[in-house]
Amino acid sequence: MTTHLDQPTAWGPPSTAAPQEPAVPAPDAGEPRQPLPHRLWRGRPEDPRWARPAFLGLLAATLLLYLYDLSASGYANSFYSAAVQAGSQSWKAFFFGSLDAGNAITVDKPPASLWPMALSVRIFGLSSWAILAPEVLMGVGTVAVVYASVRRRFSPVAGLIAGAVLALTPVAALMFRFNNPDAMLALLMAVACYFTARAVEDGRTRWLVWAGVAIGFAFLAKTLQAFLILPPLAIVYAVCAPVGLKKRFGQLAVATGALVVSGGWWVAIVELWPASSRPYVGGSQNNSFLELTFGYNGLGRLNGEETGSVGGGGGGGGNTGQWGETGWDRMFNSEIGGQISWLLPAALILLAGGLVATRKLRRTSATRGLFLVWGGSLLITVVVFSYMAGIFHQYYTVALAPYIAAVTGMGAATLWERRAGFRASITLAASVVAAAGWSYVLLNRTPDYLPWLKWLVLVGGLAAALGLIFAGRISRRLAVAAASVGLVAALAGPTAYTVSTLREGHTGSIVTAGPAGTSMMGGGPGGGGRGGRGGFGGGPGAQNQQNGTGNGNGTTQGPSQGQGPSQGQGQGQNQQGGGTGGFPGGGAPGQNQQNGMPGGGTGDGGGMGGRGGAGGLLNGASVTDEAKRLLEADSGKYTWAAAAVGAQNAASYQLATGEAVMAIGGFNGTDPSPTPAQFEQYVADGRIHYFISSGSGGGGPAGNSTGASSQITTWVEANFKKVTVGSATFYDLTQKTSG
């Protein structure tokens, strides 16, 4: 393992050399450059022969693991899938991130995360695989980046540990198979850390510029969340870079310019483009991306004042808000712990141990700089996530996965190399005890899930820790055996949750990893998002049937069926309780009968599924064959085959028919787009064929009887012919009633 001297070594005896840090030789230095296939397979000249094959094996295993039964999730989050479909049909929709090819309104995020998926659909056609495979590749890429960063200063074993920790994190296995922006965000944040560490290593401006570019494009994936790690990255470079102070600040200024250009070019075009000829900026209240960035997607996420949010955020009494409890222990609670926190206590111990072990190295130590880059990113993200009062979902924590993985690999390598010292060995043992003990706690929260595993993890971890305490005094073989048992014990829990995650489909807007029932917060509408194996996952003409499943306090009962990628039919019964089991903030107990989710989703958790309005807010609506045929008839004559309140409602029909469907009010149905006057003009111009009733009595998803969506609904119901198809109600906007 690489010592604090930063020179690659094997799992040999501990080093007793004085703290110094010669430069690491560049790969292939002094040797003729080998052909690319040889370099890809062989790796560095100083690497053992097994190192590169093991790394490539890790990537291949991650790829196969994440591709397993990928189509089980169907269109996953139909909100983004509809935008991907629109982008595959219209380059204008592609550029702006429109929800429909008619370019009525955009998603409530910038479009960078949609672009790879839309290009894939353009090439391969609309399918679950075409949408989700790019996300899988981003996951594999993130594992590669984390390995490469750790490997530069440590051994191949350290890099492999880091890569395996990342690949086997439950929320990573969830989000690298899902079509939310978080997969691209995690990849680009890892890339930014890698480039910053390279800059700290040699002081070259180009690495810092590339880090700025990565964060700029991450901004185009998920706006201000990309800036969370800017403070630690900038501070680490300003303090540790091996160049003069004046040059350091000049380089940081250049990198900031690169960030602004790479993230700002799209923003500038959108803001300067005439609003009358571009889609409305979804999620904003005044058709401004800047307002969306600093409001709903910015400061509102921190203080809970997201204008247009359903339920809103905000902390209540006792640091409890409508999106869960806030506080230092938020990452460990029953809602989030099983998603990400398995190795978080161990990572924090290893980070502290690594920083103490490298404290005497010079200011420009690249090894300590690597700890500070990844560790600083970890700490600031944990703090912000723990105390933000606005909208917060469990899957956001995938952003932590690369940081935890890198810190774990580096810290374990550093302490292993110094295991002859009591402080290093006891710290290494403590990290194993922390990982095993916390895994026991998390596994004990679901006592019916593999009840034997928690005891195996606990006993194995304690036994390994005992061996590691004496790792410097026992034979190398016994020490390696203890370390191996400790690694297995640390990874057993998250691996089990990851396998459970891969075996289930996930649909809707709020999804969680792990076995059913592991996250109370997942019981909201779309919570858990499980049971999507029917419909889309079955492929054209396929039929899948399964029993409905539930999550949290909300339960789902009854089988669901899916038929092909364009429709899903199922009968399910949702039962919602109050408190955290239902919609964030609770709700009145009750039951909802529904036709299931698009693609045969079971409508788990929350009792707010079915036909539009609040019912279709997070999971959309089912689309029958009759409804599909109705909307497809003469659709070529109209810009939009239909309009529906709420983006998930519209997305369900758009994905089923392949025709543009206008999402009135954007995702929540609360955006002032279109205005009643604009909608009436669209109807007068013959651009919309049908209006899809939400079944909410005109109140709209947010229950606002005076909002634009409610006014539009009331006007349509009073003036146009009703068409009933099964349990769905449509209004033909080309046929006025006699009244």
Secondary structure in CASP SS format (residue, H / E / C, confidence):
PFRMAT SS
TARGET T0000
AUTHOR 0000-0000-0000
METHOD secondary structure of the structure
MODEL  1
M C 1.00
T C 1.00
T C 1.00
H C 1.00
L C 1.00
D C 1.00
Q C 1.00
P C 1.00
T C 1.00
A C 1.00
W C 1.00
G C 1.00
P C 1.00
P C 1.00
S C 1.00
T C 1.00
A C 1.00
A C 1.00
P C 1.00
Q C 1.00
E C 1.00
P C 1.00
A C 1.00
V C 1.00
P C 1.00
A C 1.00
P C 1.00
D C 1.00
A C 1.00
G C 1.00
E C 1.00
P C 1.00
R C 1.00
Q C 1.00
P C 1.00
L H 1.00
P H 1.00
H H 1.00
R H 1.00
L H 1.00
W H 1.00
R H 1.00
G C 1.00
R C 1.00
P C 1.00
E C 1.00
D C 1.00
P C 1.00
R C 1.00
W C 1.00
A H 1.00
R H 1.00
P H 1.00
A H 1.00
F H 1.00
L H 1.00
G H 1.00
L H 1.00
L H 1.00
A H 1.00
A H 1.00
T H 1.00
L H 1.00
L H 1.00
L H 1.00
Y H 1.00
L H 1.00
Y C 1.00
D C 1.00
L H 1.00
S H 1.00
A H 1.00
S H 1.00
G C 1.00
Y C 1.00
A C 1.00
N C 1.00
S H 1.00
F H 1.00
Y H 1.00
S H 1.00
A H 1.00
A H 1.00
V H 1.00
Q H 1.00
A H 1.00
G H 1.00
S H 1.00
Q H 1.00
S C 1.00
W H 1.00
K H 1.00
A H 1.00
F H 1.00
F H 1.00
F H 1.00
G C 1.00
S E 1.00
L C 1.00
D C 1.00
A C 1.00
G C 1.00
N C 1.00
A C 1.00
I E 1.00
T E 1.00
V C 1.00
D C 1.00
K C 1.00
P C 1.00
P C 1.00
A C 1.00
S C 1.00
L H 1.00
W H 1.00
P H 1.00
M H 1.00
A H 1.00
L H 1.00
S H 1.00
V H 1.00
R H 1.00
I H 1.00
F H 1.00
G C 1.00
L C 1.00
S C 1.00
S H 1.00
W H 1.00
A H 1.00
I H 1.00
L H 1.00
A H 1.00
P H 1.00
E H 1.00
V H 1.00
L H 1.00
M H 1.00
G H 1.00
V H 1.00
G H 1.00
T H 1.00
V H 1.00
A H 1.00
V H 1.00
V H 1.00
Y H 1.00
A H 1.00
S H 1.00
V H 1.00
R H 1.00
R H 1.00
R H 1.00
F C 1.00
S C 1.00
P H 1.00
V H 1.00
A H 1.00
G H 1.00
L H 1.00
I H 1.00
A H 1.00
G H 1.00
A H 1.00
V H 1.00
L H 1.00
A H 1.00
L C 1.00
T C 1.00
P H 1.00
V H 1.00
A H 1.00
A H 1.00
L H 1.00
M H 1.00
F C 1.00
R C 1.00
F C 1.00
N C 1.00
N C 1.00
P C 1.00
D H 1.00
A H 1.00
M H 1.00
L H 1.00
A H 1.00
L H 1.00
L H 1.00
M H 1.00
A H 1.00
V H 1.00
A H 1.00
C H 1.00
Y H 1.00
F H 1.00
T H 1.00
A H 1.00
R H 1.00
A H 1.00
V H 1.00
E H 1.00
D H 1.00
G C 1.00
R C 1.00
T H 1.00
R H 1.00
W H 1.00
L H 1.00
V H 1.00
W H 1.00
A H 1.00
G H 1.00
V H 1.00
A H 1.00
I H 1.00
G H 1.00
F H 1.00
A H 1.00
F H 1.00
L H 1.00
A H 1.00
K H 1.00
T H 1.00
L H 1.00
Q H 1.00
A H 1.00
F H 1.00
L C 1.00
I C 1.00
L H 1.00
P H 1.00
P H 1.00
L H 1.00
A H 1.00
I H 1.00
V H 1.00
Y H 1.00
A H 1.00
V H 1.00
C H 1.00
A C 1.00
P C 1.00
V C 1.00
G C 1.00
L H 1.00
K H 1.00
K H 1.00
R H 1.00
F H 1.00
G H 1.00
Q H 1.00
L H 1.00
A H 1.00
V H 1.00
A H 1.00
T H 1.00
G H 1.00
A H 1.00
L H 1.00
V H 1.00
V H 1.00
S H 1.00
G H 1.00
G H 1.00
W H 1.00
W H 1.00
V H 1.00
A H 1.00
I H 1.00
V H 1.00
E H 1.00
L H 1.00
W C 1.00
P C 1.00
A H 1.00
S H 1.00
S H 1.00
R C 1.00
P C 1.00
Y E 1.00
V C 1.00
G C 1.00
G C 1.00
S C 1.00
Q C 1.00
N C 1.00
N C 1.00
S C 1.00
F H 1.00
L H 1.00
E H 1.00
L H 1.00
T H 1.00
F H 1.00
G H 1.00
Y H 1.00
N H 1.00
G H 1.00
L H 1.00
G H 1.00
R H 1.00
L H 1.00
N H 1.00
G C 1.00
E C 1.00
E C 1.00
T C 1.00
G C 1.00
S C 1.00
V C 1.00
G C 1.00
G C 1.00
G C 1.00
G C 1.00
G E 1.00
G C 1.00
G H 1.00
G H 1.00
N H 1.00
T E 1.00
G E 1.00
Q C 1.00
W C 1.00
G E 1.00
E E 1.00
T C 1.00
G C 1.00
W C 1.00
D C 1.00
R H 1.00
M H 1.00
F H 1.00
N C 1.00
S C 1.00
E C 1.00
I C 1.00
G H 1.00
G H 1.00
Q H 1.00
I H 1.00
S H 1.00
W H 1.00
L H 1.00
L H 1.00
P H 1.00
A H 1.00
A H 1.00
L H 1.00
I H 1.00
L H 1.00
L H 1.00
A H 1.00
G H 1.00
G H 1.00
L H 1.00
V H 1.00
A H 1.00
T C 1.00
R C 1.00
K C 1.00
L C 1.00
R C 1.00
R C 1.00
T C 1.00
S C 1.00
A H 1.00
T H 1.00
R H 1.00
G H 1.00
L H 1.00
F H 1.00
L H 1.00
V H 1.00
W H 1.00
G H 1.00
G H 1.00
S H 1.00
L H 1.00
L H 1.00
I H 1.00
T H 1.00
V H 1.00
V H 1.00
V H 1.00
F H 1.00
S H 1.00
Y H 1.00
M C 1.00
A C 1.00
G C 1.00
I C 1.00
F C 1.00
H C 1.00
Q H 1.00
Y H 1.00
Y H 1.00
T H 1.00
V H 1.00
A H 1.00
L H 1.00
A H 1.00
P H 1.00
Y H 1.00
I H 1.00
A H 1.00
A H 1.00
V H 1.00
T H 1.00
G H 1.00
M H 1.00
G H 1.00
A H 1.00
A H 1.00
T H 1.00
L H 1.00
W H 1.00
E H 1.00
R C 1.00
R C 1.00
A C 1.00
G C 1.00
F H 1.00
R H 1.00
A H 1.00
S H 1.00
I H 1.00
T H 1.00
L H 1.00
A H 1.00
A H 1.00
S H 1.00
V H 1.00
V H 1.00
A H 1.00
A H 1.00
A H 1.00
G H 1.00
W H 1.00
S H 1.00
Y H 1.00
V H 1.00
L H 1.00
L H 1.00
N H 1.00
R C 1.00
T C 1.00
P C 1.00
D C 1.00
Y C 1.00
L C 1.00
P H 1.00
W H 1.00
L H 1.00
K H 1.00
W H 1.00
L H 1.00
V H 1.00
L H 1.00
V H 1.00
G H 1.00
G H 1.00
L H 1.00
A H 1.00
A H 1.00
A H 1.00
L H 1.00
G H 1.00
L H 1.00
I H 1.00
F C 1.00
A C 1.00
G C 1.00
R C 1.00
I C 1.00
S C 1.00
R H 1.00
R H 1.00
L H 1.00
A H 1.00
V H 1.00
A H 1.00
A H 1.00
A H 1.00
S H 1.00
V H 1.00
G H 1.00
L H 1.00
V H 1.00
A H 1.00
A H 1.00
L H 1.00
A H 1.00
G H 1.00
P H 1.00
T H 1.00
A H 1.00
Y H 1.00
T H 1.00
V H 1.00
S H 1.00
T H 1.00
L H 1.00
R C 1.00
E C 1.00
G C 1.00
H E 1.00
T C 1.00
G C 1.00
S C 1.00
I C 1.00
V C 1.00
T C 1.00
A C 1.00
G C 1.00
P C 1.00
A C 1.00
G C 1.00
T C 1.00
S C 1.00
M H 1.00
M H 1.00
G H 1.00
G H 1.00
G C 1.00
P C 1.00
G C 1.00
G C 1.00
G C 1.00
G C 1.00
R E 1.00
G C 1.00
G C 1.00
R C 1.00
G C 1.00
G H 1.00
F H 1.00
G H 1.00
G H 1.00
G C 1.00
P C 1.00
G C 1.00
A C 1.00
Q E 1.00
N E 1.00
Q E 1.00
Q E 1.00
N E 1.00
G C 1.00
T C 1.00
G C 1.00
N E 1.00
G C 1.00
N C 1.00
G E 1.00
T E 1.00
T E 1.00
Q E 1.00
G C 1.00
P E 1.00
S E 1.00
Q E 1.00
G E 1.00
Q E 1.00
G C 1.00
P C 1.00
S C 1.00
Q C 1.00
G E 1.00
Q E 1.00
G E 1.00
Q C 1.00
G E 1.00
Q E 1.00
N E 1.00
Q E 1.00
Q E 1.00
G C 1.00
G C 1.00
G H 1.00
T H 1.00
G H 1.00
G C 1.00
F C 1.00
P C 1.00
G C 1.00
G C 1.00
G C 1.00
A C 1.00
P C 1.00
G E 1.00
Q E 1.00
N E 1.00
Q E 1.00
Q E 1.00
N C 1.00
G C 1.00
M C 1.00
P H 1.00
G H 1.00
G H 1.00
G C 1.00
T C 1.00
G C 1.00
D C 1.00
G C 1.00
G C 1.00
G C 1.00
M C 1.00
G C 1.00
G C 1.00
R C 1.00
G C 1.00
G H 1.00
A H 1.00
G H 1.00
G H 1.00
L C 1.00
L C 1.00
N C 1.00
G C 1.00
A C 1.00
S C 1.00
V C 1.00
T C 1.00
D H 1.00
E H 1.00
A H 1.00
K H 1.00
R H 1.00
L H 1.00
L H 1.00
E H 1.00
A C 1.00
D C 1.00
S H 1.00
G H 1.00
K H 1.00
Y C 1.00
T C 1.00
W E 1.00
A E 1.00
A E 1.00
A E 1.00
A E 1.00
V E 1.00
G C 1.00
A H 1.00
Q H 1.00
N H 1.00
A H 1.00
A H 1.00
S H 1.00
Y H 1.00
Q H 1.00
L H 1.00
A H 1.00
T H 1.00
G C 1.00
E C 1.00
A C 1.00
V E 1.00
M E 1.00
A E 1.00
I E 1.00
G C 1.00
G C 1.00
F C 1.00
N C 1.00
G C 1.00
T C 1.00
D C 1.00
P C 1.00
S C 1.00
P C 1.00
T C 1.00
P H 1.00
A H 1.00
Q H 1.00
F H 1.00
E H 1.00
Q H 1.00
Y H 1.00
V H 1.00
A H 1.00
D C 1.00
G C 1.00
R C 1.00
I E 1.00
H E 1.00
Y E 1.00
F E 1.00
I E 1.00
S C 1.00
S C 1.00
G C 1.00
S C 1.00
G C 1.00
G C 1.00
G C 1.00
G C 1.00
P C 1.00
A C 1.00
G C 1.00
N C 1.00
S C 1.00
T C 1.00
G C 1.00
A H 1.00
S H 1.00
S H 1.00
Q H 1.00
I H 1.00
T H 1.00
T H 1.00
W H 1.00
V H 1.00
E H 1.00
A H 1.00
N H 1.00
F E 1.00
K E 1.00
K E 1.00
V E 1.00
T E 1.00
V E 1.00
G C 1.00
S C 1.00
A E 1.00
T E 1.00
F E 1.00
Y E 1.00
D E 1.00
L E 1.00
T E 1.00
Q E 1.00
K E 1.00
T C 1.00
S C 1.00
G C 1.00
END
